[in-house]
Amino acid sequence: MWKTQDYMRRHWPTLQIPLLGIAIGIVLFFAVSTLSPHPGDTCGRLGQIAEEWQLGMPTRTLICSATISGDLRYNRAIIDEKKTAER
C-alpha cells in the first residue's frame, strides 16, 4: 500500500494530463449524446430539421413531424441517396 501511494505522489504530475483528457472526452461524449435529438423526442416546430449524433455512425437527418394524436415528434427523414450523390 505504501508503494502505491509513493508511486502516485511521484508520478501524479505526468498522469494528470492523460487522465484529464480521458475525463473530458467522456464528458463530451455523454453531453453530445444527451443533447442531440433522437427519433421519438418532442420538437417545437413542424418541419424543423435536426441531426442525430451517435458514436461511430454518420449523422442522420431528423425532421419534426406530426403524429396521429397531434404531437410533434422527431422522425428520420427519407433522403434519396441518388440525388445526394449527384450533387
C-alpha positions in Angstrom: 0.0 0.0 0.0 2.8 2.4 0.8 4.4 1.7 -2.5 1.3 2.6 -4.4 0.9 5.9 -2.5 4.6 6.7 -3.1 4.2 5.9 -6.8 1.2 8.1 -7.1 2.9 11.0 -5.4 5.9 10.8 -7.6 4.2 10.2 -10.9 0.9 12.1 -10.4 2.0 15.2 -12.4 2.7 13.1 -15.5 -0.5 11.1 -15.1 -2.8 14.2 -14.7 -2.8 15.2 -18.4 -3.9 11.9 -19.8 -6.5 11.3 -17.1 -7.8 14.8 -17.6 -8.0 14.2 -21.4 -9.9 10.9 -20.9 -12.3 12.6 -18.4 -13.0 15.5 -20.8 -13.6 13.0 -23.7 -16.1 11.0 -21.6 -18.0 14.2 -20.6 -18.1 15.4 -24.2 -19.4 12.1 -25.4 -22.2 12.0 -22.9 -23.1 15.7 -23.4 -23.3 15.3 -27.2 -25.4 12.1 -27.0 -27.8 13.6 -24.5 -28.2 17.0 -26.2 -28.7 15.7 -29.7 -32.3 14.8 -30.6 -33.3 11.2 -31.2 -36.3 9.7 -33.0 -39.4 10.0 -30.8 -38.3 13.1 -28.9 -40.6 16.0 -28.8 -39.9 19.0 -31.0 -41.2 22.5 -31.1 -41.9 23.4 -34.8 -43.4 21.3 -37.6 -40.8 20.8 -40.3 -37.8 21.6 -38.1 -34.7 19.7 -39.2 -32.0 18.5 -36.8 -29.2 15.9 -36.8 -28.9 12.8 -34.7 -25.4 12.1 -33.4 -24.2 8.7 -32.5 -20.7 7.5 -31.8 -19.2 5.7 -34.8 -22.2 6.4 -37.0 -22.7 9.2 -39.6 -25.1 11.9 -38.6 -28.7 11.2 -39.5 -31.2 13.9 -40.5 -34.3 14.1 -38.4 -37.4 16.1 -39.2 -40.2 17.2 -36.9 -43.4 15.7 -38.0 -46.9 15.4 -36.5 -48.3 12.1 -35.2 -51.9 10.9 -35.5 -52.5 12.1 -31.9 -51.3 15.6 -32.8 -48.0 15.5 -31.0 -44.8 16.9 -32.7 -42.0 14.3 -32.7 -38.7 13.8 -34.5 -38.6 11.1 -37.1 -35.9 10.1 -39.5 -36.0 11.9 -42.8 -36.1 9.9 -46.0 -33.4 11.1 -48.3 -32.9 10.0 -51.9 -29.3 8.6 -52.0 -29.0 9.0 -55.8 -29.8 12.8 -55.7 -27.3 13.5 -52.9 -24.6 11.5 -54.7 -25.0 13.6 -57.9 -24.5 16.9 -56.1 
